[in-house]
Amino acid sequence: MKATGVRGIRGATCLEHDDASEMFEAVGELLGHMLQRNRISNDDVISVILTCTPDLTSAFPAAGARAFGLVDTPLMCAQEMDVRGALPRVVRILAHVETVTPRGEIEHVYLRGAEVLRQDLRP
């Protein structure tokens, strides 16, 4: 039997508009893909850090994570650095999880145009 370890799963998604309902939908979609692709249940999630670019001010992305079902998981929101020319309206997630999956086999997820942030992960 493989030993369980703590791993980080990264993800990002882009919003069309700075809109709270779109934020909740996009965060839930991203978390769903991150957990499904890595065979993780909500109970395996230790904590989550969520960041937004400075142009997203309509809602906290953690509220979207709570709506997704991470109700007793420690969540923290932060603002991404304001770098000139950076991709706009991006939510990034770093989830700390317990899993038997080796670090090199973790699948990081980029959706809704955020794929350009990690072109090295494309098949």
C-alpha positions as CSV (number, residue, x, y, z in Angstrom):
1,M,0.0,0.0,0.0
2,K,1.3,3.5,-0.9
3,A,1.9,6.0,1.9
4,T,-0.3,9.0,2.0
5,G,1.5,12.4,1.6
6,V,0.7,16.1,1.4
7,R,0.7,17.4,-2.2
8,G,-0.1,20.8,-3.8
9,I,-2.5,21.0,-6.7
10,R,-2.4,24.2,-8.7
11,G,-5.2,25.6,-10.9
12,A,-6.3,28.8,-12.5
13,T,-9.3,30.1,-14.4
14,C,-10.3,33.3,-16.1
15,L,-13.5,35.2,-15.8
16,E,-15.2,37.1,-18.6
17,H,-16.5,39.8,-16.2
18,D,-16.0,40.9,-12.6
19,D,-19.2,39.3,-11.5
20,A,-19.9,37.5,-8.2
21,S,-22.0,34.8,-9.7
22,E,-19.4,34.1,-12.4
23,M,-16.7,34.0,-9.7
24,F,-18.7,31.3,-7.8
25,E,-19.3,29.3,-10.9
26,A,-15.7,29.5,-12.2
27,V,-14.2,28.6,-8.8
28,G,-16.6,25.7,-8.3
29,E,-15.8,24.4,-11.8
30,L,-12.1,24.7,-11.3
31,L,-12.1,23.0,-7.9
32,G,-14.3,20.2,-9.3
33,H,-11.8,19.5,-12.1
34,M,-8.8,19.7,-9.8
35,L,-10.3,17.2,-7.4
36,Q,-11.7,14.9,-10.0
37,R,-8.6,14.7,-12.1
38,N,-6.5,13.8,-9.0
39,R,-9.1,11.5,-7.5
40,I,-9.4,13.6,-4.4
41,S,-12.5,14.0,-2.2
42,N,-13.4,17.1,-0.3
43,D,-12.3,15.3,2.9
44,D,-8.8,15.0,1.5
45,V,-8.4,18.8,1.2
46,I,-6.2,20.2,4.0
47,S,-6.3,23.9,3.0
48,V,-6.7,26.2,0.0
49,I,-5.1,29.4,-1.0
50,L,-7.0,31.4,-3.6
51,T,-5.8,34.6,-5.3
52,C,-7.3,37.0,-7.7
53,T,-5.9,39.6,-10.0
54,P,-6.5,43.2,-8.8
55,D,-9.3,43.7,-11.4
56,L,-11.6,41.2,-9.6
57,T,-13.4,42.9,-6.7
58,S,-17.0,41.7,-6.9
59,A,-16.6,38.6,-4.5
60,F,-14.1,36.6,-2.5
61,P,-13.1,33.4,-4.4
62,A,-13.3,31.6,-1.0
63,A,-17.0,32.2,-1.1
64,G,-17.1,30.2,-4.3
65,A,-15.1,27.4,-2.6
66,R,-17.6,27.4,0.3
67,A,-20.5,27.1,-2.2
68,F,-18.6,24.2,-3.9
69,G,-18.7,22.4,-0.5
70,L,-15.4,23.2,1.2
71,V,-17.3,24.3,4.3
72,D,-14.9,23.1,7.0
73,T,-11.6,23.6,5.1
74,P,-9.3,26.5,6.0
75,L,-9.4,28.9,3.0
76,M,-7.3,32.1,2.5
77,C,-7.8,34.7,-0.2
78,A,-5.1,37.1,-1.4
79,Q,-4.6,39.6,-4.2
80,E,-2.2,38.6,-7.0
81,M,0.7,40.9,-7.9
82,D,-0.3,43.7,-10.3
83,V,2.2,43.0,-13.1
84,R,1.9,45.2,-16.2
85,G,0.7,43.1,-19.1
86,A,-0.5,40.2,-17.0
87,L,-3.5,38.1,-18.0
88,P,-6.6,39.9,-16.6
89,R,-9.4,38.5,-14.4
90,V,-7.6,35.4,-13.2
91,V,-8.4,33.3,-10.1
92,R,-5.6,31.0,-9.0
93,I,-5.9,28.1,-6.6
94,L,-3.3,26.2,-4.6
95,A,-5.0,23.2,-2.8
96,H,-3.0,21.3,-0.2
97,V,-4.3,17.7,-0.2
98,E,-3.6,14.3,1.3
99,T,-3.1,11.7,-1.4
100,V,-1.1,8.6,-2.4
101,T,-0.5,10.1,-5.8
102,P,3.3,10.9,-6.3
103,R,4.1,14.5,-6.8
104,G,5.1,14.0,-10.5
105,E,1.7,12.5,-11.3
106,I,-0.4,15.4,-9.9
107,E,-2.6,17.0,-12.6
108,H,-2.7,20.8,-12.4
109,V,-5.7,22.4,-14.1
110,Y,-6.0,25.5,-16.1
111,L,-9.4,26.5,-17.6
112,R,-11.3,29.3,-19.5
113,G,-8.2,30.8,-21.1
114,A,-5.8,30.4,-18.2
115,E,-4.1,27.6,-20.1
116,V,-1.7,30.2,-21.5
117,L,-0.2,30.6,-18.0
118,R,1.2,27.0,-18.1
119,Q,1.9,26.1,-21.7
120,D,4.4,23.6,-20.5
121,L,1.6,21.4,-19.1
122,R,-0.2,21.0,-22.5
123,P,-0.2,17.5,-23.9
